[in-house]
Amino acid sequence: MNFYITTGTFSFLKRIQDKRANLPLILLNNPKTAALIHETDQKTIFSSARKFEVLDGFGPLKQEGFYALHNIPVSIEDRPAFEFDLKNKLVSIKNETGIHAMRILSPIKSDTYVVLTNWKNEQAYAKGDTSALVPNKSSLFNTQVLFTGSPYTVTFHAYKEENK
């Protein structure tokens, strides 16, 4: 399965989502930016997007709730060990209260993995044990994984149209 993430202004991405209402595009926003995500077995409709392969995951992604995208840059030679350890560490996240879905995304043309989680709301995310999602160089892995940069997390709210 392919996964695509594009970013831009909210109004621009909303127009894309509206024009392609037949596609499962999920619009996310925060005070600084907006993102549009697309999970498909086809090519993307985006002219510019970060491209990923879905390695693992559970649950349907919803146009509701709270999203966290944990970005983890990993050197190419350490990818197999990283993927193995990450899949094993994330098994427990399925049992967290308030989580709807999760995807482990392997980068196609970069070194940055994304662990995407969709939660019922921001409070569920804050209460959940997400410590396994944000690696540090000394505690996450049995092997010495070489990061190519510092892991970071970006959070969003799924856009929900207000009833008029």
N, C-alpha and C positions, 0 to 999 in steps of 0.2 A: 504494500500500500504506500502511496506517495502522500506527502504532507507538505504544504506550502504556506509560508507566512510572508505577507507584505505589510508594509507600514506606510503611513502618510497622514494627511489631515482627515479628520472625522468626516467632513462633508464629501470629500473626494471618494473615500472608501464606501460611504453610505450609498453614493450613486452607483458604484460598481455592484454592491449587494442588491440594490433595487433592480438594476438592469438584468441581473442574473438570478432572479428569484427562484428559478428552477434548480439551482445548484445549492449544495449544502455549505454555504459560506457563513462564517460566524464573525460578526463584527464586535470588536473589543475596543474599549477606550479607557484612558486614564487622564489626569489633568495635563500631561505633557504630549501625548501622542495617541494614535489609534492604530489598530492592527486588524487585518482581515485574514482569517485562516481557512484553509481548504484541504480537506482530506478526501482523496480520490484514488482510483486505480488508473486514472487517465492523466494526461498532461494538464498543466495549470492554464487558467485563462489569464493569469497575471502577467504583465509585461516585465515586471521586475519583482522577484521573490526569492526568499531563502528556501532552498529545496532540501527535503529530508526523506529518508525512508523510515517507516514506522517499524521499530524493532519489536515492540511489545506494548501492551496496553489493555485497558478494560473500559467498559461502559461507553454509551453514546455521548458525544460532545453535544452540548446544548447551548442555545442562544439565551442563556440565563445564568445567573450566578456570578461567581468570582473565579478568575483564572490566574494562575501563577506559572510563569515560564522561567525555569531554572536553566541558565545557560552555563555550560561547562566545557571550556576549551581543553582538548586532549590531544597529545601528540599522536601521529599516525601509528607509530610502532607500539603504542600502549592501548590502542583501541580494543583489541580482543579481550585483554584482561579487564579493562574498564567496563566493557559491555557485560561480561560475565558477572563481575562483582555488583554492578548496578542492578541488573535483573534480580539477583538474589536479595539485595538489600531492600528492593521496593515491593516485595511480596506482601509485606505487612501493611502497606499503605491502603490496600483494598478494604481493610477492616476499620479504617478511620471513619468516625461519624461525620456525615455531611459531604463526603466526596462522591461526585457523580462519575468522573472519568479521569483517566490518566493515559498519556502516551510517552514512550521513550522514543525520541527522534534522533536518528543517526544522520549527520550532515552529508550531503552529496558533494559540495564544492567548498567546504571550509573545514575547520577543525573543531567547531563548537557544536556539541550535542545540546539538545533541549529536552528537559523533562517537563512536560506540560501537564498541569493538573487543573481540573474543573471542579469547583466546590459549590455547595449550596449558597454560601454567602461568605463574606470576608471574616465573619466571626468563626465559622467552621474551620476556615483555613488557619486562623490564628490559634485555635484550640488544638488543631491536628498536630500530630508528631511528624513534622517534615524534616527532621534533622538529617535523615538519610538522603534527602534531596539536595542538600547544600553541602557538597563535599569540602573537607579541608584536607590538607596534604598529609596529615598524620593519622586521621582516625577512620576514614571511609574504607580504605582498601587494604587487603592483605599484602598486595604487591606494591612496589614503589611506582605509582603512576606519575608520569611527568606531565603536568599541566603546561599548556602554552600561554596561559594567562590566568587571571583570577576569575573564579566562578562568580556569577552574579544572578540576581533574580529580578524580573520585571513583573509587576502585577497589573491586572486589568479587571474592569467590570464588563460583563457582557452587556451590550447595548439592549435596552428594552424600551420600546416606544411607549410613551405615556398615553393613557386613554384620554380621548378628547370628549 
